[in-house]
């Protein structure tokens, strides 16, 4: 009973269109487990408000006059902000997607995402899980090829870790599932990032789909 009231996911909305912010605020406030703490009309304001309000998740548009989303994400990452950033935009081009993920976004959704998908993505982001809309995942695929010819195969354990990452599982849960320590999970992640030529979870998942390591029903 007290549980529901006790744990709301707090949000900051960053979008230069007041109508979009109003729509998002109305949508999230109609659900019992979300609370909107504030709104920003550009990236600079988003960084400032995130520091002041300390939300769990920032819903960040990318192209905003007066300060874009990618710079804001990079600045929040630099500051070690606790909040997770979920990009919510109409843009899914390579030049938008990858810089946002590289800057530190936890996830990337398009504005035509259904309400339930958006709610699920915010919950996942709050837990630090990577969320990519299918359109964005396929966009990323073309940009995350390894720079060199390193095709060292992933070990069986690295594949297990990667499959769990692709399902949005956090490090602690991966450790529990595989009966290993979180430190070992991090080591496996470091190794598979190196083998795939990527720097983070989202890019690793996209690279794995592109190479057929994930996504093939016959592959465990």
C-alpha positions in Angstrom: 0.0 0.0 0.0 2.5 2.6 1.2 4.8 1.1 -1.5 3.1 2.8 -4.4 3.1 6.2 -2.9 6.6 5.7 -1.6 8.5 5.1 -4.9 7.6 7.4 -7.7 10.0 7.9 -10.6 10.8 11.6 -10.8 11.1 13.2 -14.2 12.5 16.4 -15.8 11.1 17.2 -19.3 13.4 18.9 -21.7 11.8 20.1 -25.0 11.6 23.4 -26.7 7.9 23.0 -27.6 5.5 23.9 -24.8 2.8 21.8 -26.3 5.0 18.7 -26.3 6.0 19.3 -22.6 2.3 19.8 -21.7 1.3 16.6 -23.4 4.1 14.6 -21.7 3.4 16.2 -18.3 -0.3 15.3 -18.6 0.5 11.7 -19.7 3.0 11.1 -16.9 0.9 12.7 -14.2 -2.0 10.5 -15.1 0.0 7.5 -14.0 0.5 6.8 -10.3 4.2 5.9 -10.4 5.6 9.1 -12.0 6.1 12.6 -10.8 7.2 15.5 -13.1 9.6 17.8 -11.1 10.1 20.4 -13.8 10.4 21.4 -17.4 13.3 22.9 -19.5 13.1 24.5 -22.9 16.7 23.9 -23.9 19.8 21.9 -22.9 21.4 24.6 -20.8 18.3 24.9 -18.7 18.0 21.1 -18.5 21.5 20.8 -17.0 20.8 23.5 -14.5 17.4 22.1 -13.4 18.8 18.5 -13.3 21.4 19.7 -10.8 18.8 21.5 -8.7 15.9 19.0 -8.8 17.9 15.8 -9.0 15.3 13.8 -11.0 15.6 10.0 -11.7 15.2 10.5 -15.4 15.5 13.4 -17.9 13.4 13.1 -21.0 15.6 15.0 -23.5 14.8 16.3 -26.9 17.9 16.7 -29.1 17.5 19.8 -31.3 16.6 22.8 -29.2 17.5 26.4 -29.9 19.7 27.8 -27.1 21.4 24.5 -26.3 21.0 21.1 -27.8 20.4 17.7 -26.1 23.8 16.1 -27.0 25.8 18.9 -25.3 23.4 18.7 -22.3 23.9 14.9 -22.0 27.6 15.3 -22.2 27.6 18.0 -19.5 25.4 15.9 -17.2 27.8 12.9 -17.8 30.8 15.1 -17.0 29.2 16.3 -13.8 28.5 12.8 -12.7 24.8 13.5 -12.5 22.7 10.8 -10.9 19.8 11.1 -13.4 19.5 8.9 -16.4 18.9 10.5 -19.7 16.3 9.1 -22.1 16.3 10.8 -25.5 12.9 11.4 -26.9 13.0 13.0 -30.3 11.7 12.9 -33.8 15.2 12.4 -35.3 16.7 8.9 -35.9 19.5 9.8 -38.3 23.0 8.5 -37.7 24.3 11.9 -37.0 21.7 12.3 -34.1 21.6 8.9 -32.7 25.2 7.9 -32.1 26.5 11.2 -30.6 23.6 11.1 -28.1 24.5 7.5 -27.0 28.2 8.3 -26.9 27.5 11.4 -24.8 26.0 9.1 -22.2 22.2 8.7 -22.9 20.8 5.6 -21.3 18.2 5.2 -24.1 16.8 6.6 -27.3 13.2 6.7 -28.3 11.2 8.3 -31.0 8.3 10.6 -30.3 5.9 8.3 -32.0 6.5 5.6 -29.4 3.2 4.4 -27.9 2.4 5.5 -24.3 3.1 2.1 -22.7 6.4 1.8 -24.5 7.4 5.2 -23.2 6.4 4.4 -19.7 8.3 1.1 -19.9 11.3 2.9 -21.3 11.3 5.5 -18.4 11.1 2.7 -15.8 13.9 0.8 -17.5 16.0 4.0 -17.7 15.4 4.8 -14.1 17.0 1.4 -13.3 19.9 2.1 -15.6 18.9 -0.3 -18.3 19.5 0.6 -21.9 16.4 1.3 -24.0 16.6 1.6 -27.8 13.6 1.8 -30.1 13.8 -0.7 -32.9 14.2 2.0 -35.5 17.1 3.5 -33.6 18.8 0.2 -33.0 18.8 -0.5 -36.7 20.2 3.1 -37.3 23.0 2.4 -34.8 23.9 -0.8 -36.5 25.5 0.9 -39.5 27.7 3.0 -37.3 29.1 0.6 -34.8 31.3 -1.7 -36.8 34.6 -2.4 -35.2 37.3 0.0 -36.5 39.8 -2.8 -37.1 39.7 -6.4 -38.4 39.5 -7.8 -34.8 37.0 -10.6 -35.1 38.0 -12.4 -31.9 34.9 -14.5 -31.1 33.1 -13.8 -27.9 33.5 -16.5 -25.2 30.3 -18.4 -24.1 30.2 -16.4 -20.9 30.6 -13.1 -22.8 27.7 -14.1 -25.0 25.5 -14.9 -22.0 26.4 -11.4 -20.5 25.6 -9.8 -23.8 22.3 -11.5 -24.2 21.3 -10.3 -20.7 22.4 -6.8 -21.5 20.3 -6.9 -24.7 17.3 -7.6 -22.5 18.0 -4.5 -20.5 19.3 -6.4 -17.4 21.5 -4.4 -15.1 24.9 -5.5 -13.8 23.7 -6.6 -10.4 20.9 -8.8 -11.9 23.4 -10.3 -14.4 25.7 -11.2 -11.6 22.8 -12.8 -9.7 21.6 -14.7 -12.8 25.0 -16.0 -13.7 26.2 -16.6 -10.1 29.2 -14.3 -10.6 30.3 -11.1 -8.9 29.5 -7.6 -10.3 33.2 -7.0 -10.8 33.4 -10.1 -13.0 30.4 -8.8 -15.0 32.2 -5.5 -15.6 35.3 -7.4 -16.7 33.3 -9.4 -19.2 31.7 -6.2 -20.5 35.1 -4.6 -20.9 36.3 -7.6 -22.9 33.3 -7.8 -25.1 33.4 -4.0 -25.7 37.0 -4.4 -26.9 36.1 -7.3 -29.2 33.1 -5.5 -30.7 35.0 -2.2 -31.0 32.4 -0.2 -29.0 32.4 1.9 -25.8 29.0 1.2 -24.1 26.1 -1.2 -23.7 23.8 0.3 -26.3 26.5 0.2 -29.0 27.5 -3.4 -28.0 23.9 -4.6 -28.5 23.6 -2.9 -31.8 27.0 -4.3 -33.0 26.0 -7.7 -31.8 22.8 -7.6 -33.9 24.8 -6.3 -36.9 27.2 -9.2 -36.7 24.5 -11.8 -36.1 25.7 -12.6 -32.5 22.3 -11.6 -31.3 19.0 -11.9 -33.0 19.3 -15.3 -34.5 16.8 -17.6 -33.0 19.1 -20.5 -33.4 21.8 -18.8 -31.2 21.0 -19.5 -27.6 
